[in-house]
Amino acid sequence: MYQDSKIILATKHKKEEAIRKPFEEAFNATIFVPDDYDTDQFGTFTGEIPRPNTAHDVVIQKAKEAACRYGFDYAIANEGSFGPHPAIFFVPADIELISFVDHRNDIVVIESEMTTETNYGHKDITIRDDYSDFLEKMKFGSHGLIVRSLDDNTIIAKGITQLEELNTIIKLSFNKCSTIRLETDMRAMMNPMRMAVINKLAQKLVKRLQQICHQCQTPGFGKVSVKGNLLCEDCGTETTLFKFKVLNCIKCNYQEHLPRPDGLEKADSKYCPYCNP
């Protein structure tokens, strides 16, 4: 379907280093990166430009606008979000989305990846504080840092990877600020850990695009949902655990029902609203 295709990638942060190869290997695709498309207009990690919508909406908007502006049928965009893991307390998480816009088939395919493989973090320091342990933990050198003034919440410098430069910026900053924040620079070109996650996600997207709906032959089959409820093994009441994993076509109503990946056919009573109210 996408063999020898030309695809625009909406990025200004060198994400082609993570995304280009999977598409070249699978489709012999040509990835075009415009040099005048400012993706910061959709929001910045450092907050100077707030993200106007949800990450899901923005990752689609990025790709669609790039496709329309440069006249491409196919477009890719990526959007990342960072913060506490929703299930593992006090552990940071990277949630990445990638979108593929196909104007010929009038479809949008989205894949996601959540991982704790991230150096996302920050440290607030005064002029007396040592920050060497933080630099080691954040993989400083191979990964960039940002210096922010907490007095007025302004960015002093981004993309710092050299210790001498960092020390100089910090020293000069304390001439004007009482407290500064050292932050990980989460832009892809400054963060190899993030770039690795984006590459994994690009491979995931390629596999999804290679799946064709058996009914309408639309690519991108495999949007995941769940259906049904497992019955309690003790009393037979419906529990909160789903029964089937469902793969969906993104264009027609065709579905495939798959058993749970863990093989469960009955639910433990601890999930039962009757046995364990």
SULZIDA-V879511 format. One record per backbone hydrogen bond with DSSP energy under -0.5 kcal/mol. CO is the residue of the C=O (numbers start at 1). NH is the residue of the N-H. Records with the same first field share a line. If there is no record, write none. Layout:
CO->NH  NH
This chain:
2->5
5->7  30
6->74
7->32
8->10  76
9->11
10->78
14->17
15->18  19
16->20
19->23
20->24
21->25
22->26
23->27  29
24->28
27->4
29->31
30->7  32
32->9  34
36->38
37->39
38->41
39->42
40->43
44->47
48->50
49->44
54->58
55->59
56->60
57->61
58->62
59->63
60->64
61->65
62->66
63->67
64->68
65->69
66->70
67->71  72
73->103
74->8
75->101
76->10
77->99
79->97
81->95
83->93
87->89
88->91
91->85
93->83  95
94->96  115
95->81
96->113
97->79
98->111
99->77
100->102  109
101->75  103
102->106  107
107->102
109->100
111->98
113->96
115->94
116->118
121->184
123->182
125->180
126->129
131->135
132->136
133->137
134->138
135->140
136->139
139->142  143
143->141
144->185
145->160
146->183
147->156  157
148->150  181
149->153  154
154->149
157->147
160->145
162->166
163->167
164->168
165->169
166->170
167->171
168->172
169->173
170->174
172->175
173->176  177
179->150  151
180->125
181->148  183
182->123
183->146
184->186
187->190
188->191
190->144
191->195
192->196
193->197
194->198
195->199
196->200
197->201
198->202
199->203
200->204
201->205
202->206
203->207
204->208
205->209
206->210
208->211  220
210->212
211->220  221
213->217
218->213
223->248
225->246
227->243  244
228->243
230->239
231->267
232->236
237->232
238->273
241->230
243->260
244->227
245->258
246->225
247->256
248->222  223
254->249
256->247
258->245
260->263
267->233
268->271
269->272
271->240
272->276
274->277
